Amino acid sequence: MSNDTKISRDVPTGGYRFLPGIAPFSSGVVAAAGHQIVHATLRTPVPWREGFGLVERHLGELNRPRSALCAIELRSPAPFSFDGFDEFNAGYQALLAPVVSPPPAPVLYAFSYTVPGAASRPTFVVAGAGEMRSRGVGVQGIVRHGETSPEAMREKASHVMGIMTARLRGLDAGWLDVTIIDVYTAQPIEPFLLDAVLRPAGAAAVHGVRWFPSRPPIAGLEYEMDLRGVARELSL
């Protein structure tokens, strides 16, 4: 059974369930009954260690426990090697490397947390995924490794859309519930966006996509996506 089809696990103190993924990550989170997930973006990203202090203060102001934090987004100066990424994850990350104005060190860009009060639809965050095959190891697991032609990028994007769909299913959600589609690549997206992303996204395509001209966190990957469905978006 692949990581994206595992049964979700409850975090009662946090008010959410998570879909197990490869260590140290989950494949996504969904609010538990009676809760909803709120997404907050920092106007000015801060060093990631300071960022956790910011998150703790914000949660404290809302009388929410630390365990209410269910997702974070970071930005990195440059992609890591596979081994370097594993080593860096000893401190936990989920990061991308912007092409324009990369930060001098990893910074906290955004985070998500739960609050009491159910939304009208499921609220969730689907963790980012690149064009790695299931159980793929190293560069041999990358779909069309080393290729960036329009055809190769289309195949990469289609592969990642499959992962996103499986993770949505694992969180008991669907494309109709998605409010934000994020695409991360340094390659042009116009040649494949309509056929490989927007049409398969169905009803979620009405929201378009947010394109971050960024390199995925691991050297060799060319494309990454993440999704979320929330009722509340904050800018801090």
Buried (B, 14 or more C-beta within 10 A) or exposed (E): EEBBEBEBEEBEEBBBBBBBBEEEBBBBBBBBEEBBBBBBEBEEBBBBEEBBEBBBEBBEEEEBBEBBBBBBBBBBEEBBEBEBBEEBBEEEBBBBBBEEEBBEEBBBBBBBBBBEEBBEBBBBBBBBBBBBEEEEEEBEBBBBBEEBEEEBBBBBBBBBBBBBBBBBEBBEBBBEBBBBBBBBBBBEBEBBBEEBBBEBBEEBBEEEBEBBBBBBBBBBBBBBBBBBBBBEEBEE
